[in-house]
Amino acid sequence: MKRSDTKQYLLNDKDLRTLVWRSLPLEASWHYERQQHLGFAFMMMSALRKIYKDQPDKYREALQRHVREFYNTSPQATPFIAGLVCSMEEENAKNDSFDTSAISAIKAALIGPAAGIFDAIFLSTLRILGVAIGTGFCLQGNPVGVLIYFLMYNVPAFICRFGGVKIGYHTGANFIARLESSGLMEKFRYAASLIAMMAFGSMTKDYVYINFALSFGPEKSATTLQSILDGVMPGLAGLAVVWLYWYFITKKKIGIMLLLLLTIVLCIGLAYFKILSA
């Protein structure tokens, strides 16, 4: 990758390769609250140490920021995002007035589209194609089928990882400079928040399922509470519960595991008294 004459890079090719290797256990610490955030923070540690070599406070702030933030995308896309983030972290190291919320906004905006593109390529296409071809060989007693699957899936994956981290890092500074100078960064943050809220709404409708069993009126022509709520807005009860949980988590600082346990107990009780149904 040809380097720009106007940009002094802090990370060399060895550092970028280290980023790629540290991205491999990205999902080893996956969990339901912030998903891949610990894996992303682990991947960034060595690069952040070098970027903030003489700025321990900024190093701690950057590492804590990546630990706190939700992160979940295709593992093959992560080195590209990490390269771009490293470029922005360098700007933060050099400029005390740099707004670190821009780093969070870029991550939040990229993880969704990157997952859609890379999951379609690797999970829905290459993996299935590799299994189909490899299985054909294995059924004939030829162990080369295992090798075919391994190569068809992993060779493109590592090309994307090693190429992506260089593209993200070396074009990142110019990309951010263009956004800032044109005023697009603020629009980008606003668009990212809109996309996040749209995804939030669609996931609420699809994954938060509440069905009230209460009914009113004669048995043959009874009107259910659920049909009334669906008439107002489908998924209204689920949305209300999500906002309630958001209030408990952000305002009351109640842990998510405690909320999950309380939800299980509450749902069992409401189902027993026939207030909720499956």
N, C-alpha and C positions, 0 to 999 in steps of 0.2 A: 504494500500500500504506500503510495507516494505521499510524503508529508508536506504540509503547507509550509511555505517559507516564513509566513507571518505568525505562525503559532508555535509556541514552545511547549512540547508535550512532556508531561511528567512521567507518563507510563510508557515503557518500551514494549516490544513484541513479546518478550518473556513474561512481563506482567499481564499482558492481555491473554496469553496462553494459560497462565495461572487462573485467571478469571474463568476461563472455559472449564478447566478441570474442576474447579471448586463449584461449578454450576451443576455437576453431575448428581450430587446428592440433594438436589433442590427439594424434592418431595419426601425426603427421609423423615422430616419433622412436621409433615403436613397435619393440620388439625382444623376443626370446624370454625374456629373464631376468626383467624386471620390467614389460614391456609398455608401458603408457601413463604410467609414473611421471614421466618427464621432461616430458611434455606437461602433466601436472597441476601439477608444480612451476613450470613456466613460467607457467601460468595464474594461480597464486597469488602470484607475485612482487610485482606492484604492490600488491595488497591487504596483503600481509605488511609491505611497506615502510611503509605508512601505519599499520598496527596497532602495529608495533614501532618507531615513528619514533624514539623516544629510548632504545630498548633493543637496540642492535646485536647483543649476544650472543644474545638470545632470537630475533632475526630470523634469524641464521645457523643456530641450532639448529632452528628451524621449517623453514627451507628445506632443510637437510640431511635432516631427518626425512622430508619429502615426496619427496626424491630417492631415499632409501634404500628406501622402502616400495613393495611391489608394488601396482599399481593397474591395473584393467582393467574397464571397464563401457561401457554405451551412451553415446556422446558426447552425446546429447540429455539424458541424466540427469545429466551431470557438473556443470552449473551449480547444480543443486539441492544436490548433495553439497558443492560448493565453498562455497555460501552458508552451509550448516550448519557446515562446517569453519571458515569465517571467524568465525562467531559464537563458536565454541569457542576459537579463537585469541585473540579479544578477552578472553575470560575468563582465559586464560593470561597475557595481558599485564597484567591488573589484579591477579591473584592469584598470588603466588609459590608457593603450596602446591598449585596446580592440577596434576592428574595428566595429563600429555600423552599417556599411553597410552590415555586415553579418546578422544582424537582419532583415534588409529590404529584403535581398536576400532570406532568409528562408521563410518569409511571401509570397513574390512574387512567389516563387517556389511551395509552398504548396497549395495556394488558388485554382489553376486550377484543379490539380488532386483530391483534397478533394471535390470540387464541383461536379466533375464527378462521384465520388463514392457515396457520401452521397445523392446527388439529385436523382441518380438512385434508391437508397434504399428507400428514404422517399417520394419523389414527384412522382416518376414513378411506385413504387411498393406498399409501405404500404398505402399511401394515397388513391390510386385507389382501392386497395383491401378492405380497411376499408370502403370506400364509398359504394362499391358494396355489402358488407355483411350488413352494417348498413341500406342501403336503402331498402334491402329486408325485414328487420324487420319493418321499418317505413311504408312501403306500406301496411303491414298487421295491421297497427294501433298500433304497439308495440314500445313505446318510447325508449326501451332499445337499439335500433339501433343507436341512437345518442351516447350513452355511449360506445358502441362497437367501433364506429369510433374514438371517443376521446381516448380510451385506446390503440387501435391498432396503432395509429399514435404517441401518446405522450409518452407512457411508453418506447418504444425503443429509442425515441429521448432523454429523460432525462437520460436513462442509458448511452447513448453515450456522453452526455454532462458531467455528473459527473465522469464517468470513463475516458473519454478522457482528461479532464483537469489534472487529477492525472498522467496519463501515460505521457502526454506531459511535465509536470513539473518535475517529478522525473527521467525521462530518458533523459531529455533535455541536462543536463550538460555533461553526458557521451557521448551522441550523438555528441555534438559540439566538445568535446575533441578529439574524434576519427576522426572527419572530419579534424580538425586542424593538428593533429599529422601526419596524413597520406597524407596531402597535397590535400585532396579531397575538401576542402572548396573552393579553387580557381576554381577547375573544376566544383563544384556545382554552383558557381556564373556564370561561363561561360555558363553552360548548362541552367541555369534559364534565362539568357538573350536570348539564342537561342530559347527557348520555348516561351518566351514572344513575340519575333519577328515573330515566326511562327503563333502564335495566332493573332497577330496584322495583318499579311498579309491575313489570312483566313477570319477574320472579315471584313476587308476592302473590299474583293471581294464579300462577302455575303450581307453586310449592307449599303455600300456606292454605290448608284445606280445613274449613270449619263447616259442619253441617248441623244445624239446630233441629231437634226432633219435636219441639213444641208445636202444637197445632191449636186452632181456634174454630169453634162452630161445630155443627153436626158432623158425625163421623164420615158420612158419604160425601159431604161437600166442604170438608174442613180446609181451612187455609193455614198453611204452615208459616212459621216465623221465617224460615229459610227462603220461601218463595217471595215474601214481602221484601226481605233484604236484597234478594237478587233483582227484584223489580226496581229498587232504588239504584243499585249498582252491583253488578256481579263481582264477588270477591270482597265486598265491603267489610264483612266480619274479619277476614284475614288481614286486610289492610289496617283495621283498627287495632288488632292484636300486635301487628308489627310496630306500629307507632307507640303502643303501650310499652313494648319491650325496649324500643329505642329510648323512651323516657326513663325506664328503670336502669338501663345500662349507662346512659350518658349523664343523667341528672342525679340519680340515686346511687350510682356506682355499684350496682349489684352485679356480681359475677355471672357470666353466661352459664356456667355449669349449675349454679344454684337455680337459675331461671329454668333450665331444662328439667331439673328434678321436680321443681314446683309445677311445671307444665304437665309432666307425666301424672303426678298425683291428682292435680285438678281435673285433667281429662278423664281419668278413671272414675273420679267421684261424680262428675257431670254425666258421664255415660251410665253409671249405676242408677242415677235418679232420672234417667231418660230425658235429660235436657239436651245432650248431644247424641248423635248417632254416627255410625260409620259412613 
